[in-house]
Amino acid sequence: MQIFKNIKLLIAILSISTLVASNAKSTEECFEGTSRAIFKFNMAFDDIILEPIAKGYNKLPSTIRTGTSNFTSNIGTLLSIPNNVLQGNFKQLGHSVGSFAINSTVGILGFLNPAEKIGLKPNKEDVGQTLGSYGIGPGCYFVLPILGPTTARDTFGLLADTFVDPFAHVTIREKELFNSSGNALDYYSIKGATAVDFRADNDKNFESLEKNSIDLYSSLKSIYLQDRENKIKNSIEDQDEWGNLDN
């Protein structure tokens, strides 16, 4: 299958990257002036578009919001499966496969979350985290338009995700997997819904941070880097109330 060929290719890339970047442990600020300008653009985008949508979303009945969050989270679990394999984390692989299978069937395409009730709690894993688990440091920190904070490692990971994510294969890559297929609109709709759900869920946190931060740019940078470090270590107990801050 094509996805497994891509996993083998990614393993080779990871091996080379490990040799090249084994000493790239620390996060340096790159293009700070440009990043701050992009950050201002992103904040304007948030004020004009994302925040109003998120506030409207929060006015929907809780059952709709919970169902949407469960659905997008279930789709996101697909990306964790190949990354669990790459990390050799077979316990979490079982949680990911079991959670997706149960929620996609008994849970009505993921709108319900019966898997959690029986103890299946998969960590969300991506290629950036896999690279980090191999000892590859974050490299340069910078900000991308719309997508927000990232690092050199996580930007590479973001691109690599589309090669190993089964959902990306049946949508933006227009492949068929287990007789399932979709299109680019499906992929970006799910990504958009995930972003809105996250923004709505953390609306109060954003308001508090904006109000109390002397330098909002630096505050969000610190939160992002700490969140990514915790996820690489799978340190659930150390994660803050912001939840998933991934791109």
Biotite code that builds the C-alpha atoms (Angstrom):
import biotite.structure as struc

atoms = struc.array([
    struc.Atom([0.000, 0.000, 0.000], chain_id="A", res_id=1, res_name="MET", atom_name="CA", element="C"),
    struc.Atom([1.186, 3.517, -0.806], chain_id="A", res_id=2, res_name="GLN", atom_name="CA", element="C"),
    struc.Atom([0.917, 4.750, 2.777], chain_id="A", res_id=3, res_name="ILE", atom_name="CA", element="C"),
    struc.Atom([3.346, 2.081, 3.999], chain_id="A", res_id=4, res_name="PHE", atom_name="CA", element="C"),
    struc.Atom([5.776, 2.965, 1.214], chain_id="A", res_id=5, res_name="LYS", atom_name="CA", element="C"),
    struc.Atom([5.620, 6.560, 2.416], chain_id="A", res_id=6, res_name="ASN", atom_name="CA", element="C"),
    struc.Atom([6.262, 5.446, 5.997], chain_id="A", res_id=7, res_name="ILE", atom_name="CA", element="C"),
    struc.Atom([9.411, 3.611, 4.836], chain_id="A", res_id=8, res_name="LYS", atom_name="CA", element="C"),
    struc.Atom([10.523, 6.743, 2.957], chain_id="A", res_id=9, res_name="LEU", atom_name="CA", element="C"),
    struc.Atom([9.883, 8.866, 6.030], chain_id="A", res_id=10, res_name="LEU", atom_name="CA", element="C"),
    struc.Atom([11.933, 6.507, 8.203], chain_id="A", res_id=11, res_name="ILE", atom_name="CA", element="C"),
    struc.Atom([14.867, 7.005, 5.822], chain_id="A", res_id=12, res_name="ALA", atom_name="CA", element="C"),
    struc.Atom([14.419, 10.781, 5.952], chain_id="A", res_id=13, res_name="ILE", atom_name="CA", element="C"),
    struc.Atom([14.225, 10.674, 9.742], chain_id="A", res_id=14, res_name="LEU", atom_name="CA", element="C"),
    struc.Atom([17.438, 8.681, 9.924], chain_id="A", res_id=15, res_name="SER", atom_name="CA", element="C"),
    struc.Atom([19.280, 11.214, 7.767], chain_id="A", res_id=16, res_name="ILE", atom_name="CA", element="C"),
    struc.Atom([17.756, 14.105, 9.713], chain_id="A", res_id=17, res_name="SER", atom_name="CA", element="C"),
    struc.Atom([18.886, 12.549, 12.989], chain_id="A", res_id=18, res_name="THR", atom_name="CA", element="C"),
    struc.Atom([22.501, 12.475, 11.764], chain_id="A", res_id=19, res_name="LEU", atom_name="CA", element="C"),
    struc.Atom([22.350, 16.049, 10.436], chain_id="A", res_id=20, res_name="VAL", atom_name="CA", element="C"),
    struc.Atom([20.463, 17.662, 13.289], chain_id="A", res_id=21, res_name="ALA", atom_name="CA", element="C"),
    struc.Atom([21.411, 15.601, 16.321], chain_id="A", res_id=22, res_name="SER", atom_name="CA", element="C"),
    struc.Atom([22.908, 18.666, 18.014], chain_id="A", res_id=23, res_name="ASN", atom_name="CA", element="C"),
    struc.Atom([20.034, 21.031, 17.184], chain_id="A", res_id=24, res_name="ALA", atom_name="CA", element="C"),
    struc.Atom([18.536, 20.897, 20.648], chain_id="A", res_id=25, res_name="LYS", atom_name="CA", element="C"),
    struc.Atom([17.876, 24.541, 21.480], chain_id="A", res_id=26, res_name="SER", atom_name="CA", element="C"),
    struc.Atom([15.187, 26.790, 20.048], chain_id="A", res_id=27, res_name="THR", atom_name="CA", element="C"),
    struc.Atom([16.515, 29.992, 18.523], chain_id="A", res_id=28, res_name="GLU", atom_name="CA", element="C"),
    struc.Atom([14.457, 32.976, 17.440], chain_id="A", res_id=29, res_name="GLU", atom_name="CA", element="C"),
    struc.Atom([14.737, 33.312, 13.665], chain_id="A", res_id=30, res_name="CYS", atom_name="CA", element="C"),
    struc.Atom([13.403, 36.214, 11.602], chain_id="A", res_id=31, res_name="PHE", atom_name="CA", element="C"),
    struc.Atom([11.904, 37.810, 14.724], chain_id="A", res_id=32, res_name="GLU", atom_name="CA", element="C"),
    struc.Atom([11.018, 41.044, 12.953], chain_id="A", res_id=33, res_name="GLY", atom_name="CA", element="C"),
    struc.Atom([9.209, 39.165, 10.191], chain_id="A", res_id=34, res_name="THR", atom_name="CA", element="C"),
    struc.Atom([7.586, 36.803, 12.688], chain_id="A", res_id=35, res_name="SER", atom_name="CA", element="C"),
    struc.Atom([6.251, 39.705, 14.750], chain_id="A", res_id=36, res_name="ARG", atom_name="CA", element="C"),
    struc.Atom([4.811, 41.294, 11.599], chain_id="A", res_id=37, res_name="ALA", atom_name="CA", element="C"),
    struc.Atom([3.127, 38.018, 10.653], chain_id="A", res_id=38, res_name="ILE", atom_name="CA", element="C"),
    struc.Atom([1.927, 37.677, 14.251], chain_id="A", res_id=39, res_name="PHE", atom_name="CA", element="C"),
    struc.Atom([0.190, 41.068, 13.980], chain_id="A", res_id=40, res_name="LYS", atom_name="CA", element="C"),
    struc.Atom([-1.469, 39.916, 10.758], chain_id="A", res_id=41, res_name="PHE", atom_name="CA", element="C"),
    struc.Atom([-2.602, 36.710, 12.456], chain_id="A", res_id=42, res_name="ASN", atom_name="CA", element="C"),
    struc.Atom([-4.030, 38.681, 15.376], chain_id="A", res_id=43, res_name="MET", atom_name="CA", element="C"),
    struc.Atom([-5.956, 40.885, 12.944], chain_id="A", res_id=44, res_name="ALA", atom_name="CA", element="C"),
    struc.Atom([-7.252, 37.756, 11.198], chain_id="A", res_id=45, res_name="PHE", atom_name="CA", element="C"),
    struc.Atom([-8.308, 36.393, 14.577], chain_id="A", res_id=46, res_name="ASP", atom_name="CA", element="C"),
    struc.Atom([-10.069, 39.622, 15.570], chain_id="A", res_id=47, res_name="ASP", atom_name="CA", element="C"),
    struc.Atom([-11.932, 39.987, 12.275], chain_id="A", res_id=48, res_name="ILE", atom_name="CA", element="C"),
    struc.Atom([-12.716, 36.388, 11.338], chain_id="A", res_id=49, res_name="ILE", atom_name="CA", element="C"),
    struc.Atom([-11.786, 33.601, 13.739], chain_id="A", res_id=50, res_name="LEU", atom_name="CA", element="C"),
    struc.Atom([-12.862, 35.127, 17.053], chain_id="A", res_id=51, res_name="GLU", atom_name="CA", element="C"),
    struc.Atom([-16.380, 36.117, 15.877], chain_id="A", res_id=52, res_name="PRO", atom_name="CA", element="C"),
    struc.Atom([-16.885, 32.635, 14.390], chain_id="A", res_id=53, res_name="ILE", atom_name="CA", element="C"),
    struc.Atom([-15.649, 31.041, 17.626], chain_id="A", res_id=54, res_name="ALA", atom_name="CA", element="C"),
    struc.Atom([-17.974, 33.160, 19.764], chain_id="A", res_id=55, res_name="LYS", atom_name="CA", element="C"),
    struc.Atom([-20.906, 32.237, 17.514], chain_id="A", res_id=56, res_name="GLY", atom_name="CA", element="C"),
    struc.Atom([-19.891, 28.594, 17.728], chain_id="A", res_id=57, res_name="TYR", atom_name="CA", element="C"),
    struc.Atom([-19.908, 28.803, 21.527], chain_id="A", res_id=58, res_name="ASN", atom_name="CA", element="C"),
    struc.Atom([-23.564, 29.824, 21.407], chain_id="A", res_id=59, res_name="LYS", atom_name="CA", element="C"),
    struc.Atom([-24.531, 26.518, 19.800], chain_id="A", res_id=60, res_name="LEU", atom_name="CA", element="C"),
    struc.Atom([-26.009, 23.779, 22.021], chain_id="A", res_id=61, res_name="PRO", atom_name="CA", element="C"),
    struc.Atom([-23.319, 21.911, 23.958], chain_id="A", res_id=62, res_name="SER", atom_name="CA", element="C"),
    struc.Atom([-24.307, 18.612, 22.321], chain_id="A", res_id=63, res_name="THR", atom_name="CA", element="C"),
    struc.Atom([-23.441, 20.017, 18.886], chain_id="A", res_id=64, res_name="ILE", atom_name="CA", element="C"),
    struc.Atom([-20.121, 21.440, 20.101], chain_id="A", res_id=65, res_name="ARG", atom_name="CA", element="C"),
    struc.Atom([-19.192, 18.211, 21.878], chain_id="A", res_id=66, res_name="THR", atom_name="CA", element="C"),
    struc.Atom([-20.160, 16.112, 18.856], chain_id="A", res_id=67, res_name="GLY", atom_name="CA", element="C"),
    struc.Atom([-18.102, 18.317, 16.521], chain_id="A", res_id=68, res_name="THR", atom_name="CA", element="C"),
    struc.Atom([-15.101, 18.157, 18.844], chain_id="A", res_id=69, res_name="SER", atom_name="CA", element="C"),
    struc.Atom([-15.395, 14.372, 19.091], chain_id="A", res_id=70, res_name="ASN", atom_name="CA", element="C"),
    struc.Atom([-15.708, 14.019, 15.314], chain_id="A", res_id=71, res_name="PHE", atom_name="CA", element="C"),
    struc.Atom([-12.655, 16.145, 14.445], chain_id="A", res_id=72, res_name="THR", atom_name="CA", element="C"),
    struc.Atom([-10.640, 14.525, 17.236], chain_id="A", res_id=73, res_name="SER", atom_name="CA", element="C"),
    struc.Atom([-11.523, 11.073, 15.906], chain_id="A", res_id=74, res_name="ASN", atom_name="CA", element="C"),
    struc.Atom([-10.336, 12.014, 12.415], chain_id="A", res_id=75, res_name="ILE", atom_name="CA", element="C"),
    struc.Atom([-7.154, 13.406, 13.963], chain_id="A", res_id=76, res_name="GLY", atom_name="CA", element="C"),
    struc.Atom([-6.491, 10.035, 15.585], chain_id="A", res_id=77, res_name="THR", atom_name="CA", element="C"),
    struc.Atom([-5.708, 8.614, 12.130], chain_id="A", res_id=78, res_name="LEU", atom_name="CA", element="C"),
    struc.Atom([-2.481, 10.633, 12.014], chain_id="A", res_id=79, res_name="LEU", atom_name="CA", element="C"),
    struc.Atom([-1.438, 9.157, 15.356], chain_id="A", res_id=80, res_name="SER", atom_name="CA", element="C"),
    struc.Atom([-1.511, 5.582, 14.058], chain_id="A", res_id=81, res_name="ILE", atom_name="CA", element="C"),
    struc.Atom([1.509, 5.718, 11.669], chain_id="A", res_id=82, res_name="PRO", atom_name="CA", element="C"),
    struc.Atom([3.376, 7.975, 14.108], chain_id="A", res_id=83, res_name="ASN", atom_name="CA", element="C"),
    struc.Atom([2.853, 5.447, 16.903], chain_id="A", res_id=84, res_name="ASN", atom_name="CA", element="C"),
    struc.Atom([4.464, 2.891, 14.590], chain_id="A", res_id=85, res_name="VAL", atom_name="CA", element="C"),
    struc.Atom([7.391, 5.200, 13.798], chain_id="A", res_id=86, res_name="LEU", atom_name="CA", element="C"),
    struc.Atom([7.912, 5.870, 17.514], chain_id="A", res_id=87, res_name="GLN", atom_name="CA", element="C"),
    struc.Atom([7.619, 2.206, 18.427], chain_id="A", res_id=88, res_name="GLY", atom_name="CA", element="C"),
    struc.Atom([4.893, 3.071, 20.913], chain_id="A", res_id=89, res_name="ASN", atom_name="CA", element="C"),
    struc.Atom([2.704, 0.026, 20.482], chain_id="A", res_id=90, res_name="PHE", atom_name="CA", element="C"),
    struc.Atom([0.654, 0.610, 23.621], chain_id="A", res_id=91, res_name="LYS", atom_name="CA", element="C"),
    struc.Atom([-0.501, 3.933, 22.230], chain_id="A", res_id=92, res_name="GLN", atom_name="CA", element="C"),
    struc.Atom([-0.920, 2.292, 18.816], chain_id="A", res_id=93, res_name="LEU", atom_name="CA", element="C"),
    struc.Atom([-3.476, -0.017, 20.398], chain_id="A", res_id=94, res_name="GLY", atom_name="CA", element="C"),
    struc.Atom([-5.261, 2.937, 21.986], chain_id="A", res_id=95, res_name="HIS", atom_name="CA", element="C"),
    struc.Atom([-5.317, 4.829, 18.667], chain_id="A", res_id=96, res_name="SER", atom_name="CA", element="C"),
    struc.Atom([-6.535, 1.921, 16.537], chain_id="A", res_id=97, res_name="VAL", atom_name="CA", element="C"),
    struc.Atom([-9.064, 0.798, 19.126], chain_id="A", res_id=98, res_name="GLY", atom_name="CA", element="C"),
    struc.Atom([-10.378, 4.317, 19.742], chain_id="A", res_id=99, res_name="SER", atom_name="CA", element="C"),
    struc.Atom([-10.815, 5.074, 16.040], chain_id="A", res_id=100, res_name="PHE", atom_name="CA", element="C"),
    struc.Atom([-12.465, 1.724, 15.312], chain_id="A", res_id=101, res_name="ALA", atom_name="CA", element="C"),
    struc.Atom([-14.942, 1.972, 18.187], chain_id="A", res_id=102, res_name="ILE", atom_name="CA", element="C"),
    struc.Atom([-15.776, 5.656, 17.809], chain_id="A", res_id=103, res_name="ASN", atom_name="CA", element="C"),
    struc.Atom([-16.176, 5.374, 14.032], chain_id="A", res_id=104, res_name="SER", atom_name="CA", element="C"),
    struc.Atom([-18.695, 2.536, 14.406], chain_id="A", res_id=105, res_name="THR", atom_name="CA", element="C"),
    struc.Atom([-20.404, 2.429, 17.781], chain_id="A", res_id=106, res_name="VAL", atom_name="CA", element="C"),
    struc.Atom([-19.691, 6.144, 18.204], chain_id="A", res_id=107, res_name="GLY", atom_name="CA", element="C"),
    struc.Atom([-21.519, 7.037, 14.963], chain_id="A", res_id=108, res_name="ILE", atom_name="CA", element="C"),
    struc.Atom([-18.593, 8.278, 12.852], chain_id="A", res_id=109, res_name="LEU", atom_name="CA", element="C"),
    struc.Atom([-16.934, 9.735, 15.925], chain_id="A", res_id=110, res_name="GLY", atom_name="CA", element="C"),
    struc.Atom([-19.660, 12.130, 17.059], chain_id="A", res_id=111, res_name="PHE", atom_name="CA", element="C"),
    struc.Atom([-19.838, 10.090, 20.251], chain_id="A", res_id=112, res_name="LEU", atom_name="CA", element="C"),
    struc.Atom([-16.838, 8.935, 22.256], chain_id="A", res_id=113, res_name="ASN", atom_name="CA", element="C"),
    struc.Atom([-17.587, 5.513, 23.768], chain_id="A", res_id=114, res_name="PRO", atom_name="CA", element="C"),
    struc.Atom([-13.902, 4.544, 23.472], chain_id="A", res_id=115, res_name="ALA", atom_name="CA", element="C"),
    struc.Atom([-12.954, 6.950, 26.242], chain_id="A", res_id=116, res_name="GLU", atom_name="CA", element="C"),
    struc.Atom([-15.529, 5.388, 28.553], chain_id="A", res_id=117, res_name="LYS", atom_name="CA", element="C"),
    struc.Atom([-13.809, 2.012, 28.270], chain_id="A", res_id=118, res_name="ILE", atom_name="CA", element="C"),
    struc.Atom([-10.382, 3.506, 28.936], chain_id="A", res_id=119, res_name="GLY", atom_name="CA", element="C"),
    struc.Atom([-9.020, 4.151, 25.438], chain_id="A", res_id=120, res_name="LEU", atom_name="CA", element="C"),
    struc.Atom([-7.294, 7.544, 25.481], chain_id="A", res_id=121, res_name="LYS", atom_name="CA", element="C"),
    struc.Atom([-4.918, 7.911, 22.515], chain_id="A", res_id=122, res_name="PRO", atom_name="CA", element="C"),
    struc.Atom([-2.301, 10.662, 22.557], chain_id="A", res_id=123, res_name="ASN", atom_name="CA", element="C"),
    struc.Atom([-2.317, 12.897, 19.503], chain_id="A", res_id=124, res_name="LYS", atom_name="CA", element="C"),
    struc.Atom([0.928, 12.261, 17.627], chain_id="A", res_id=125, res_name="GLU", atom_name="CA", element="C"),
    struc.Atom([2.359, 13.906, 14.508], chain_id="A", res_id=126, res_name="ASP", atom_name="CA", element="C"),
    struc.Atom([5.618, 13.785, 12.570], chain_id="A", res_id=127, res_name="VAL", atom_name="CA", element="C"),
    struc.Atom([7.018, 16.780, 14.457], chain_id="A", res_id=128, res_name="GLY", atom_name="CA", element="C"),
    struc.Atom([6.604, 14.857, 17.700], chain_id="A", res_id=129, res_name="GLN", atom_name="CA", element="C"),
    struc.Atom([8.122, 11.759, 16.109], chain_id="A", res_id=130, res_name="THR", atom_name="CA", element="C"),
    struc.Atom([11.173, 13.781, 15.062], chain_id="A", res_id=131, res_name="LEU", atom_name="CA", element="C"),
    struc.Atom([11.421, 15.133, 18.594], chain_id="A", res_id=132, res_name="GLY", atom_name="CA", element="C"),
    struc.Atom([11.251, 11.617, 20.034], chain_id="A", res_id=133, res_name="SER", atom_name="CA", element="C"),
    struc.Atom([14.236, 10.746, 17.812], chain_id="A", res_id=134, res_name="TYR", atom_name="CA", element="C"),
    struc.Atom([16.229, 13.484, 19.552], chain_id="A", res_id=135, res_name="GLY", atom_name="CA", element="C"),
    struc.Atom([15.933, 16.097, 16.811], chain_id="A", res_id=136, res_name="ILE", atom_name="CA", element="C"),
    struc.Atom([15.724, 19.578, 18.312], chain_id="A", res_id=137, res_name="GLY", atom_name="CA", element="C"),
    struc.Atom([13.158, 22.203, 17.294], chain_id="A", res_id=138, res_name="PRO", atom_name="CA", element="C"),
    struc.Atom([15.582, 24.452, 15.426], chain_id="A", res_id=139, res_name="GLY", atom_name="CA", element="C"),
    struc.Atom([14.478, 27.960, 14.530], chain_id="A", res_id=140, res_name="CYS", atom_name="CA", element="C"),
    struc.Atom([11.242, 29.353, 15.951], chain_id="A", res_id=141, res_name="TYR", atom_name="CA", element="C"),
    struc.Atom([9.085, 31.520, 13.684], chain_id="A", res_id=142, res_name="PHE", atom_name="CA", element="C"),
    struc.Atom([5.468, 32.346, 12.895], chain_id="A", res_id=143, res_name="VAL", atom_name="CA", element="C"),
    struc.Atom([3.553, 31.299, 9.777], chain_id="A", res_id=144, res_name="LEU", atom_name="CA", element="C"),
    struc.Atom([0.607, 33.224, 8.288], chain_id="A", res_id=145, res_name="PRO", atom_name="CA", element="C"),
    struc.Atom([-2.711, 31.844, 9.632], chain_id="A", res_id=146, res_name="ILE", atom_name="CA", element="C"),
    struc.Atom([-1.042, 28.639, 10.886], chain_id="A", res_id=147, res_name="LEU", atom_name="CA", element="C"),
    struc.Atom([0.703, 30.492, 13.706], chain_id="A", res_id=148, res_name="GLY", atom_name="CA", element="C"),
    struc.Atom([3.784, 29.541, 15.767], chain_id="A", res_id=149, res_name="PRO", atom_name="CA", element="C"),
    struc.Atom([6.067, 26.757, 14.622], chain_id="A", res_id=150, res_name="THR", atom_name="CA", element="C"),
    struc.Atom([9.680, 25.619, 14.443], chain_id="A", res_id=151, res_name="THR", atom_name="CA", element="C"),
    struc.Atom([11.876, 24.319, 11.641], chain_id="A", res_id=152, res_name="ALA", atom_name="CA", element="C"),
    struc.Atom([11.303, 20.755, 12.846], chain_id="A", res_id=153, res_name="ARG", atom_name="CA", element="C"),
    struc.Atom([7.545, 21.160, 13.179], chain_id="A", res_id=154, res_name="ASP", atom_name="CA", element="C"),
    struc.Atom([7.236, 22.857, 9.782], chain_id="A", res_id=155, res_name="THR", atom_name="CA", element="C"),
    struc.Atom([8.944, 19.886, 8.160], chain_id="A", res_id=156, res_name="PHE", atom_name="CA", element="C"),
    struc.Atom([6.678, 17.672, 10.233], chain_id="A", res_id=157, res_name="GLY", atom_name="CA", element="C"),
    struc.Atom([3.607, 19.550, 9.053], chain_id="A", res_id=158, res_name="LEU", atom_name="CA", element="C"),
    struc.Atom([4.503, 18.812, 5.437], chain_id="A", res_id=159, res_name="LEU", atom_name="CA", element="C"),
    struc.Atom([5.438, 15.210, 6.200], chain_id="A", res_id=160, res_name="ALA", atom_name="CA", element="C"),
    struc.Atom([2.099, 14.680, 7.975], chain_id="A", res_id=161, res_name="ASP", atom_name="CA", element="C"),
    struc.Atom([0.318, 14.753, 4.628], chain_id="A", res_id=162, res_name="THR", atom_name="CA", element="C"),
    struc.Atom([2.395, 11.775, 3.443], chain_id="A", res_id=163, res_name="PHE", atom_name="CA", element="C"),
    struc.Atom([1.601, 9.532, 6.415], chain_id="A", res_id=164, res_name="VAL", atom_name="CA", element="C"),
    struc.Atom([-1.882, 10.691, 7.440], chain_id="A", res_id=165, res_name="ASP", atom_name="CA", element="C"),
    struc.Atom([-4.480, 8.245, 6.053], chain_id="A", res_id=166, res_name="PRO", atom_name="CA", element="C"),
    struc.Atom([-7.099, 11.025, 6.004], chain_id="A", res_id=167, res_name="PHE", atom_name="CA", element="C"),
    struc.Atom([-4.807, 13.220, 3.896], chain_id="A", res_id=168, res_name="ALA", atom_name="CA", element="C"),
    struc.Atom([-4.331, 10.319, 1.473], chain_id="A", res_id=169, res_name="HIS", atom_name="CA", element="C"),
    struc.Atom([-8.039, 9.899, 0.804], chain_id="A", res_id=170, res_name="VAL", atom_name="CA", element="C"),
    struc.Atom([-8.657, 13.642, 0.520], chain_id="A", res_id=171, res_name="THR", atom_name="CA", element="C"),
    struc.Atom([-5.955, 16.055, -0.686], chain_id="A", res_id=172, res_name="ILE", atom_name="CA", element="C"),
    struc.Atom([-3.916, 13.240, -2.267], chain_id="A", res_id=173, res_name="ARG", atom_name="CA", element="C"),
    struc.Atom([-7.022, 11.781, -3.895], chain_id="A", res_id=174, res_name="GLU", atom_name="CA", element="C"),
    struc.Atom([-6.168, 8.155, -3.096], chain_id="A", res_id=175, res_name="LYS", atom_name="CA", element="C"),
    struc.Atom([-8.534, 5.375, -2.108], chain_id="A", res_id=176, res_name="GLU", atom_name="CA", element="C"),
    struc.Atom([-7.981, 3.536, 1.153], chain_id="A", res_id=177, res_name="LEU", atom_name="CA", element="C"),
    struc.Atom([-10.174, 0.609, 2.219], chain_id="A", res_id=178, res_name="PHE", atom_name="CA", element="C"),
    struc.Atom([-12.747, 1.682, -0.391], chain_id="A", res_id=179, res_name="ASN", atom_name="CA", element="C"),
    struc.Atom([-12.903, 5.184, 1.141], chain_id="A", res_id=180, res_name="SER", atom_name="CA", element="C"),
    struc.Atom([-12.092, 8.427, -0.631], chain_id="A", res_id=181, res_name="SER", atom_name="CA", element="C"),
    struc.Atom([-12.773, 12.142, -0.374], chain_id="A", res_id=182, res_name="GLY", atom_name="CA", element="C"),
    struc.Atom([-11.514, 15.458, -1.693], chain_id="A", res_id=183, res_name="ASN", atom_name="CA", element="C"),
    struc.Atom([-9.528, 18.519, -0.663], chain_id="A", res_id=184, res_name="ALA", atom_name="CA", element="C"),
    struc.Atom([-12.674, 20.265, 0.574], chain_id="A", res_id=185, res_name="LEU", atom_name="CA", element="C"),
    struc.Atom([-13.195, 17.476, 3.119], chain_id="A", res_id=186, res_name="ASP", atom_name="CA", element="C"),
    struc.Atom([-9.630, 17.849, 4.390], chain_id="A", res_id=187, res_name="TYR", atom_name="CA", element="C"),
    struc.Atom([-9.667, 21.621, 4.773], chain_id="A", res_id=188, res_name="TYR", atom_name="CA", element="C"),
    struc.Atom([-13.182, 21.599, 6.218], chain_id="A", res_id=189, res_name="SER", atom_name="CA", element="C"),
    struc.Atom([-12.031, 19.288, 9.005], chain_id="A", res_id=190, res_name="ILE", atom_name="CA", element="C"),
    struc.Atom([-8.936, 21.420, 9.608], chain_id="A", res_id=191, res_name="LYS", atom_name="CA", element="C"),
    struc.Atom([-11.088, 24.553, 9.720], chain_id="A", res_id=192, res_name="GLY", atom_name="CA", element="C"),
    struc.Atom([-13.594, 22.974, 12.103], chain_id="A", res_id=193, res_name="ALA", atom_name="CA", element="C"),
    struc.Atom([-10.727, 21.837, 14.336], chain_id="A", res_id=194, res_name="THR", atom_name="CA", element="C"),
    struc.Atom([-9.315, 25.376, 14.457], chain_id="A", res_id=195, res_name="ALA", atom_name="CA", element="C"),
    struc.Atom([-12.710, 26.898, 15.283], chain_id="A", res_id=196, res_name="VAL", atom_name="CA", element="C"),
    struc.Atom([-13.364, 24.292, 17.972], chain_id="A", res_id=197, res_name="ASP", atom_name="CA", element="C"),
    struc.Atom([-9.975, 24.957, 19.570], chain_id="A", res_id=198, res_name="PHE", atom_name="CA", element="C"),
    struc.Atom([-10.403, 28.747, 19.394], chain_id="A", res_id=199, res_name="ARG", atom_name="CA", element="C"),
    struc.Atom([-13.878, 28.535, 20.901], chain_id="A", res_id=200, res_name="ALA", atom_name="CA", element="C"),
    struc.Atom([-12.802, 26.151, 23.647], chain_id="A", res_id=201, res_name="ASP", atom_name="CA", element="C"),
    struc.Atom([-9.982, 28.513, 24.648], chain_id="A", res_id=202, res_name="ASN", atom_name="CA", element="C"),
    struc.Atom([-11.809, 31.824, 24.165], chain_id="A", res_id=203, res_name="ASP", atom_name="CA", element="C"),
    struc.Atom([-11.495, 32.793, 27.834], chain_id="A", res_id=204, res_name="LYS", atom_name="CA", element="C"),
    struc.Atom([-7.843, 31.792, 27.886], chain_id="A", res_id=205, res_name="ASN", atom_name="CA", element="C"),
    struc.Atom([-7.083, 34.027, 24.909], chain_id="A", res_id=206, res_name="PHE", atom_name="CA", element="C"),
    struc.Atom([-8.912, 36.958, 26.477], chain_id="A", res_id=207, res_name="GLU", atom_name="CA", element="C"),
    struc.Atom([-7.032, 36.521, 29.756], chain_id="A", res_id=208, res_name="SER", atom_name="CA", element="C"),
    struc.Atom([-3.694, 36.195, 27.991], chain_id="A", res_id=209, res_name="LEU", atom_name="CA", element="C"),
    struc.Atom([-4.270, 39.309, 25.887], chain_id="A", res_id=210, res_name="GLU", atom_name="CA", element="C"),
    struc.Atom([-5.293, 41.276, 28.953], chain_id="A", res_id=211, res_name="LYS", atom_name="CA", element="C"),
    struc.Atom([-2.440, 40.185, 31.224], chain_id="A", res_id=212, res_name="ASN", atom_name="CA", element="C"),
    struc.Atom([0.533, 39.745, 28.872], chain_id="A", res_id=213, res_name="SER", atom_name="CA", element="C"),
    struc.Atom([3.124, 42.489, 28.596], chain_id="A", res_id=214, res_name="ILE", atom_name="CA", element="C"),
    struc.Atom([4.324, 40.916, 25.337], chain_id="A", res_id=215, res_name="ASP", atom_name="CA", element="C"),
    struc.Atom([1.659, 38.657, 23.814], chain_id="A", res_id=216, res_name="LEU", atom_name="CA", element="C"),
    struc.Atom([4.034, 37.434, 21.105], chain_id="A", res_id=217, res_name="TYR", atom_name="CA", element="C"),
    struc.Atom([6.532, 36.150, 23.677], chain_id="A", res_id=218, res_name="SER", atom_name="CA", element="C"),
    struc.Atom([3.795, 34.663, 25.855], chain_id="A", res_id=219, res_name="SER", atom_name="CA", element="C"),
    struc.Atom([2.335, 32.603, 23.012], chain_id="A", res_id=220, res_name="LEU", atom_name="CA", element="C"),
    struc.Atom([5.812, 31.555, 21.924], chain_id="A", res_id=221, res_name="LYS", atom_name="CA", element="C"),
    struc.Atom([6.539, 30.234, 25.427], chain_id="A", res_id=222, res_name="SER", atom_name="CA", element="C"),
    struc.Atom([3.189, 28.409, 25.609], chain_id="A", res_id=223, res_name="ILE", atom_name="CA", element="C"),
    struc.Atom([3.662, 26.829, 22.188], chain_id="A", res_id=224, res_name="TYR", atom_name="CA", element="C"),
    struc.Atom([7.207, 25.590, 22.835], chain_id="A", res_id=225, res_name="LEU", atom_name="CA", element="C"),
    struc.Atom([6.305, 24.187, 26.261], chain_id="A", res_id=226, res_name="GLN", atom_name="CA", element="C"),
    struc.Atom([3.218, 22.481, 24.851], chain_id="A", res_id=227, res_name="ASP", atom_name="CA", element="C"),
    struc.Atom([5.235, 20.840, 22.078], chain_id="A", res_id=228, res_name="ARG", atom_name="CA", element="C"),
    struc.Atom([7.897, 19.690, 24.529], chain_id="A", res_id=229, res_name="GLU", atom_name="CA", element="C"),
    struc.Atom([5.255, 18.145, 26.771], chain_id="A", res_id=230, res_name="ASN", atom_name="CA", element="C"),
    struc.Atom([3.664, 16.339, 23.843], chain_id="A", res_id=231, res_name="LYS", atom_name="CA", element="C"),
    struc.Atom([7.000, 14.914, 22.713], chain_id="A", res_id=232, res_name="ILE", atom_name="CA", element="C"),
    struc.Atom([7.586, 13.580, 26.221], chain_id="A", res_id=233, res_name="LYS", atom_name="CA", element="C"),
    struc.Atom([3.929, 12.484, 26.483], chain_id="A", res_id=234, res_name="ASN", atom_name="CA", element="C"),
    struc.Atom([3.906, 14.386, 29.771], chain_id="A", res_id=235, res_name="SER", atom_name="CA", element="C"),
    struc.Atom([0.143, 14.631, 30.182], chain_id="A", res_id=236, res_name="ILE", atom_name="CA", element="C"),
    struc.Atom([0.452, 15.706, 33.794], chain_id="A", res_id=237, res_name="GLU", atom_name="CA", element="C"),
    struc.Atom([2.568, 18.712, 32.773], chain_id="A", res_id=238, res_name="ASP", atom_name="CA", element="C"),
    struc.Atom([0.262, 19.959, 30.020], chain_id="A", res_id=239, res_name="GLN", atom_name="CA", element="C"),
    struc.Atom([-1.603, 23.148, 30.770], chain_id="A", res_id=240, res_name="ASP", atom_name="CA", element="C"),
    struc.Atom([-5.292, 23.894, 30.297], chain_id="A", res_id=241, res_name="GLU", atom_name="CA", element="C"),
    struc.Atom([-4.785, 25.106, 26.744], chain_id="A", res_id=242, res_name="TRP", atom_name="CA", element="C"),
    struc.Atom([-4.879, 21.562, 25.403], chain_id="A", res_id=243, res_name="GLY", atom_name="CA", element="C"),
    struc.Atom([-3.777, 21.092, 21.801], chain_id="A", res_id=244, res_name="ASN", atom_name="CA", element="C"),
    struc.Atom([-1.775, 24.051, 20.508], chain_id="A", res_id=245, res_name="LEU", atom_name="CA", element="C"),
    struc.Atom([-0.583, 22.303, 17.352], chain_id="A", res_id=246, res_name="ASP", atom_name="CA", element="C"),
    struc.Atom([-0.909, 23.868, 13.941], chain_id="A", res_id=247, res_name="ASN", atom_name="CA", element="C"),
])
